Amino acid sequence: MDYQHATIIFLIVFIFINLLENLKRMNQEVELKLTEEPLVSILIPARNEAKNIQNCLNSFIRQTYTNLEIIVLDDNSSDKTYEFARNISNHNKNLKVFKGKKLPLDWTGKNWACHQLSLKAKGKWLLFTDADTIHQPHSVYRAVCAAEKNESDFLSCLPRLNAKTWSEKLYMSIIHFVFAAIVPWKMINFNRKTKFPFGMGPFMLIRKKKYWEFGGYEAQKKAILDDMGLARLIKENDGAITVLDGTDFVELRYYENFRQIWDGFSKNSFDAVGNSLPFSLIICVICYFLFVFPYFSLWSALESNQSIMVPVVEVALLSLVKILLALHFESSLVF
């Protein structure tokens, strides 16, 4: 066995072991009952979300957590997002809806919207979420319990991803692979020393005191990946992060077709690796040897009547990782 195959098997075994460890941590239930419920501010920026905003707001209205306020910012929508949200607020005193101010030149749109929301929030905890999410009734309670138990300043989760088209099923499961199989949760959860950040925009619970300590969204006005940016700022200010498996309490559909996936990944991917071209090239090489080379090796060995034992082991281990991810997250086996 040459060094290439030895390295590939080592990496796949590491990914497999890390996935098992992460799944074990994901399945640990939060056993804590709050003696009191601190006020949580649900902060929802919404732009042209008329088809989603009602389901999102109704899912928060049905929360078992009682001490919360829901604040929606309509970010200059051209559809009926504002009207639909206002209609629901007329029947719920905890829901407030307002229109956002004009975007300043030195801000990106979402960051400016979230900054305006944070200025209106009164809660001890700020929960930033997206208008296309749907939350189970226990989501806020479980998140606050976990954050309080772990003495965390920032809590995020891996949501359930609803995929309907072939392109969604093919590409979106990559998110679970990266964050559940490659990222070591042990380095993130409860550890104030490690600088490894983790955040996902659909669900970010932040202690307000820590949020304003580093300046909130004003400290990252032009960030493309605002979720990872907030997590990074938390870590840089000695904050603690908790990551949860959110597949049973928050769900969304990121994109609806291949064009949207292409636009989204094109916009975010380079920023995700720190805008570093060398790092991007290194990741591309690693992805080739992990996800393409083993299959080519197996095909080549079959064609030339050589031993197929090593490439079969590589493909089998990769397939096992994919199966475990698909079973846990109810995602596609093909990616």
MIKE-135474 format. One record per residue (C-alpha): x, y, z. Coordinates in steps of 0.5 Angstrom, whole numbers, padded with zeros to 4 digits, always signed. Example, Ala and Ser with C-alpha at 12.3 -4.5 7.8 and 13.67 -1.06 7.14 Angstrom:
% MIKE-135474
+0025-0009+0016;+0027-0002+0014;
% end
This chain:
% MIKE-135474
+0000+0000+0000;+0003+0007-0002;+0003+0013+0002;-0003+0016-0002;-0007+0010+0000;-0005+0010+0007;-0006+0018+0008;-0013+0017+0005;-0015+0011+0010;-0012+0015+0016;-0016+0021+0014;-0023+0017+0013;-0022+0013+0019;-0021+0020+0023;-0027+0022+0020;-0031+0016+0022;-0028+0016+0029;-0030+0024+0030;-0037+0023+0027;-0038+0017+0032;-0036+0022+0038;-0040+0028+0035;-0046+0023+0034;-0045+0021+0041;-0045+0028+0044;-0051+0030+0040;-0055+0025+0043;-0054+0027+0050;-0060+0030+0053;-0060+0036+0056;-0063+0035+0063;-0065+0041+0066;-0071+0045+0069;-0070+0053+0069;-0072+0056+0076;-0074+0062+0072;-0075+0064+0065;-0070+0070+0063;-0073+0074+0057;-0071+0072+0050;-0071+0076+0044;-0073+0073+0038;-0070+0077+0032;-0072+0076+0025;-0070+0080+0019;-0074+0079+0013;-0074+0081+0006;-0079+0078+0001;-0081+0072+0005;-0088+0073+0004;-0089+0065+0003;-0085+0064+0009;-0086+0069+0015;-0093+0066+0017;-0090+0059+0019;-0084+0062+0022;-0088+0067+0027;-0093+0062+0028;-0088+0057+0030;-0085+0062+0035;-0092+0063+0038;-0093+0056+0040;-0087+0056+0044;-0087+0052+0051;-0082+0058+0053;-0087+0063+0055;-0082+0069+0057;-0080+0072+0050;-0081+0077+0045;-0081+0077+0038;-0079+0082+0034;-0079+0082+0026;-0076+0087+0022;-0078+0088+0014;-0072+0089+0010;-0075+0094+0005;-0079+0088+0002;-0083+0088-0005;-0088+0083-0003;-0093+0083+0003;-0088+0080+0008;-0089+0087+0012;-0097+0086+0012;-0097+0079+0013;-0093+0080+0020;-0097+0086+0022;-0103+0082+0021;-0101+0076+0026;-0098+0082+0031;-0105+0085+0031;-0107+0078+0035;-0100+0077+0039;-0098+0082+0044;-0091+0079+0044;-0090+0080+0037;-0087+0087+0034;-0086+0089+0027;-0082+0095+0024;-0079+0097+0018;-0072+0097+0017;-0068+0104+0015;-0064+0105+0009;-0058+0101+0008;-0052+0105+0010;-0046+0105+0005;-0041+0101+0010;-0046+0095+0012;-0048+0089+0008;-0056+0088+0008;-0057+0083+0013;-0052+0085+0018;-0055+0092+0018;-0062+0089+0019;-0060+0085+0025;-0056+0091+0028;-0063+0094+0028;-0066+0089+0031;-0061+0088+0037;-0062+0095+0039;-0070+0094+0040;-0068+0088+0044;-0070+0088+0051;-0068+0080+0053;-0062+0077+0057;-0061+0073+0051;-0062+0074+0043;-0064+0069+0039;-0062+0071+0031;-0066+0067+0026;-0068+0067+0019;-0075+0068+0017;-0075+0061+0013;-0074+0057+0019;-0080+0053+0023;-0079+0052+0030;-0081+0046+0034;-0085+0048+0041;-0079+0046+0045;-0074+0049+0041;-0073+0056+0045;-0073+0052+0052;-0068+0047+0050;-0063+0052+0047;-0064+0056+0054;-0063+0050+0058;-0057+0048+0054;-0054+0055+0054;-0055+0056+0062;-0053+0049+0064;-0046+0050+0060;-0045+0057+0062;-0045+0059+0055;-0045+0066+0051;-0047+0063+0044;-0051+0057+0042;-0052+0055+0035;-0054+0048+0032;-0055+0044+0026;-0062+0044+0023;-0066+0039+0019;-0065+0041+0012;-0071+0040+0008;-0069+0038+0001;-0074+0037-0005;-0070+0037-0012;-0064+0033-0014;-0060+0039-0013;-0061+0040-0006;-0061+0033-0004;-0054+0032-0008;-0051+0038-0005;-0054+0040+0001;-0052+0034+0005;-0045+0037+0005;-0047+0041+0010;-0048+0036+0015;-0042+0032+0013;-0037+0038+0014;-0040+0040+0021;-0042+0033+0024;-0036+0029+0021;-0030+0034+0020;-0031+0039+0025;-0029+0036+0032;-0035+0038+0037;-0030+0037+0043;-0026+0043+0041;-0032+0047+0041;-0037+0046+0046;-0035+0048+0053;-0028+0050+0052;-0026+0058+0052;-0019+0056+0051;-0020+0054+0044;-0021+0059+0038;-0025+0054+0034;-0031+0058+0032;-0038+0055+0030;-0044+0058+0028;-0050+0057+0023;-0055+0063+0022;-0062+0059+0022;-0061+0059+0030;-0056+0063+0034;-0057+0064+0041;-0053+0070+0044;-0052+0072+0051;-0054+0080+0050;-0048+0082+0055;-0043+0078+0051;-0046+0081+0045;-0045+0088+0046;-0038+0087+0050;-0035+0086+0043;-0040+0091+0039;-0045+0086+0036;-0046+0086+0029;-0043+0093+0029;-0036+0090+0029;-0037+0086+0023;-0041+0091+0018;-0039+0088+0012;-0038+0080+0014;-0041+0075+0009;-0042+0070+0013;-0045+0073+0019;-0046+0067+0023;-0038+0065+0023;-0036+0072+0024;-0040+0072+0031;-0038+0066+0033;-0031+0068+0032;-0032+0074+0036;-0035+0071+0041;-0028+0066+0042;-0024+0072+0041;-0027+0075+0047;-0026+0069+0051;-0033+0067+0050;-0036+0060+0051;-0040+0056+0045;-0045+0050+0045;-0047+0047+0039;-0053+0042+0039;-0056+0038+0034;-0062+0042+0032;-0065+0037+0027;-0071+0035+0032;-0073+0043+0034;-0071+0047+0028;-0072+0046+0020;-0071+0050+0014;-0070+0050+0006;-0064+0053+0005;-0065+0053-0003;-0070+0051-0008;-0066+0050-0014;-0059+0049-0017;-0058+0056-0019;-0060+0058-0012;-0055+0053-0009;-0050+0056-0014;-0050+0063-0012;-0050+0061-0005;-0044+0057-0005;-0041+0062-0010;-0042+0068-0005;-0040+0064+0002;-0035+0059+0000;-0029+0063-0001;-0031+0067+0005;-0031+0061+0009;-0024+0059+0008;-0022+0066+0010;-0021+0069+0003;-0015+0065+0002;-0013+0062-0005;-0008+0058-0002;-0013+0055+0003;-0018+0054-0002;-0013+0050-0007;-0011+0046-0001;-0018+0044+0001;-0020+0042-0007;-0014+0037-0007;-0016+0034+0000;-0023+0033-0003;-0021+0030-0009;-0016+0025-0006;-0022+0024-0001;-0028+0023-0005;-0026+0022-0012;-0019+0019-0012;-0022+0012-0008;-0027+0011-0014;-0022+0012-0019;-0017+0007-0016;-0023+0002-0015;-0025+0003-0022;-0017+0003-0025;-0016-0004-0021;-0022-0007-0023;-0020-0005-0031;-0013-0008-0030;-0014-0014-0026;-0010-0011-0020;-0012-0012-0012;-0018-0008-0010;-0017-0009-0003;-0015-0002-0001;-0019+0002-0005;-0025-0003-0003;-0023-0001+0004;-0023+0006+0002;-0030+0006-0001;-0033+0002+0004;-0031+0007+0010;-0033+0013+0006;-0040+0009+0005;-0041+0008+0012;-0040+0015+0014;-0045+0017+0009;-0050+0012+0011;-0049+0014+0018;-0050+0021+0016;-0056+0020+0012;-0059+0016+0018;-0058+0021+0023;-0060+0027+0019;-0065+0024+0014;-0061+0026+0008;-0059+0024+0002;-0054+0018+0001;-0051+0021-0005;-0046+0027-0005;
% end
